[in-house]
C-alpha cells in the first residue's frame, strides 16, 4: 500500500494540475489548443485518482478491465447521446 507521503505528493500534483487548468483559461491560447491541454490534464488526473485513491494499480488486472469496460461503455453512450442531439 502507498504511504502517506505518496498520497500527499499525488494530492499536490492533482492540485497543481487543477491550477494549471484554470490558468490555461487566461492565457489566450487558441481554443482547440486550450481544450486539448485541459483534456490531457483531465485524463492524467483521472488516471492518478483511479490508480491511487481507488487502488486500481494494486488490484488484479481483471478488476481494472471491468472498470475500463464500464468507462468505454459510458463514453460510447455519451457520444451517442451527443450525436443524436446534433
C-alpha positions in Angstrom: 0.0 0.0 0.0 1.2 3.5 -0.7 2.4 5.6 2.1 1.0 8.9 3.4 3.9 10.7 1.7 3.0 9.3 -1.7 -0.7 10.3 -1.2 0.5 13.8 -0.3 2.7 14.0 -3.4 -0.2 12.9 -5.6 -2.6 15.4 -3.9 -0.1 18.2 -4.6 0.2 17.0 -8.2 -3.5 17.0 -8.6 -3.8 20.5 -7.1 -1.1 21.8 -9.4 -2.7 20.3 -12.5 -6.1 21.8 -11.5 -4.4 25.2 -11.0 -2.8 24.9 -14.5 -6.2 24.1 -16.0 -7.6 27.3 -14.6 -4.6 29.3 -15.7 -5.0 28.0 -19.3 -8.3 29.8 -19.5 -6.5 33.1 -19.0 -3.5 32.6 -21.3 -5.3 33.5 -24.5 -4.3 30.2 -26.3 -6.2 29.2 -29.4 -9.5 27.5 -28.5 -8.6 24.0 -29.6 -5.1 24.2 -28.1 -6.6 25.1 -24.7 -9.2 22.3 -25.0 -6.6 19.8 -25.8 -4.4 20.9 -22.9 -7.3 20.8 -20.5 -8.5 17.4 -21.7 -4.9 16.0 -21.4 -4.6 17.2 -17.9 -8.0 15.9 -17.0 -7.1 12.4 -18.3 -3.9 12.4 -16.3 -5.7 13.5 -13.2 -8.4 10.8 -13.7 -5.7 8.2 -14.1 -4.0 9.3 -10.8 -7.2 9.3 -8.9 -8.3 5.9 -10.2 -4.9 4.4 -9.8 -4.0 5.5 -6.3 -7.1 6.8 -4.5 -9.3 4.0 -5.8 -6.4 1.5 -5.6 -6.7 0.1 -9.1 -3.0 -0.2 -9.6 -2.9 -2.6 -6.6 -5.8 -4.8 -7.7 -5.8 -7.8 -10.0 -5.9 -6.9 -13.7 -9.4 -8.3 -14.1 -10.8 -5.5 -11.8 -9.1 -2.8 -13.9 -10.5 -4.4 -17.1 -14.1 -4.3 -15.6 -13.6 -0.6 -14.8 -12.2 0.1 -18.2 -15.1 -1.7 -20.0 -17.5 0.4 -17.9 -15.7 3.6 -18.8 -15.7 2.8 -22.5 -19.4 1.9 -22.4 -20.2 5.2 -20.6 -18.2 7.2 -23.2 -19.9 5.4 -26.1 -23.4 6.2 -24.6 -22.3 9.9 -24.1 -21.1 10.2 -27.7 -24.3 8.5 -29.0 -26.4 10.9 -27.0 -24.4 13.9 -28.2 -24.7 12.7 -31.8 -28.4 12.3 -31.5 -28.8 15.9 -30.3 -26.9 17.3 -33.3 
